[in-house]
């Protein structure tokens, strides 16, 4: 099992509690697998940025095996998937991809993490729940979005 300096949320109740009780800070939830190479890279970058963001954010990792309800709710089809909240409100970010509910893939540096968290924090403090990514859109991971008509 991979080592990560990020705290883990291991159940739906822990995730619910983090969402509901994180006030005036950005809540960053990384969904993935602890032994996945791309997740481990993102965890490393997030853990390097976390100490610099203590006044703006709380960052947690969540194993997709322990979060089936949220996997379905947020349509976690690709990992790593990172979701942002502020005062229990889900923050939507335009990454230049069709899915604005989450970031799919990794971030390459702690500065990218800082830039995204600062953008979310400043926008959310102004009451904005739909934001534009500060990152270069040409580097965003693009996936085909599939929808089932039920």
SULSULNOR-V706369 format. One line per field, one symbol per residue. ss: DSSP state (@ for helix, = for strand, . for the rest). phi: phi as a letter, one per 30 degrees, with the letter a starting at -180 (. if undefined). psi: psi as a letter, one per 20 degrees, with the letter a starting at -180 (. if undefined). A space follows every 10 residues. Layout:
# SULSULNOR-V706369
ss: ???
phi: ???
psi: ???
This chain:
# SULSULNOR-V706369
ss: ......===. .@@@@@@@@@ @....===== ==....@@@@ @@@@@@@@@@ @@@...==== ===@@@.@@@ @@@....... ======..== ====...... ..==.....@ @@@@@@@@@@ @@@@@....= ==....@@@. ..........
phi: .dcbdddccc bedddedddd ccchbdcccc clbdcdeddd ddedddddde ddcddbabbb cbdddcbeed eddchdcbbd bcbcbbhicd ccbdcibdcc daccjccdad dddedddddd eddddcidcb bcddddddcd dcbdccbcdc
psi: qqpqipqqpi rghggggggh jopkqppooo pbphjpghgh gggggghhhg hijhihqppq qpphhjlhgh gggjlnhqqq ppqpqpljpp pppoijrhoj iqpparqirh hggggggggg ggghhjjpio rppiqohiiq ppqpppppo.
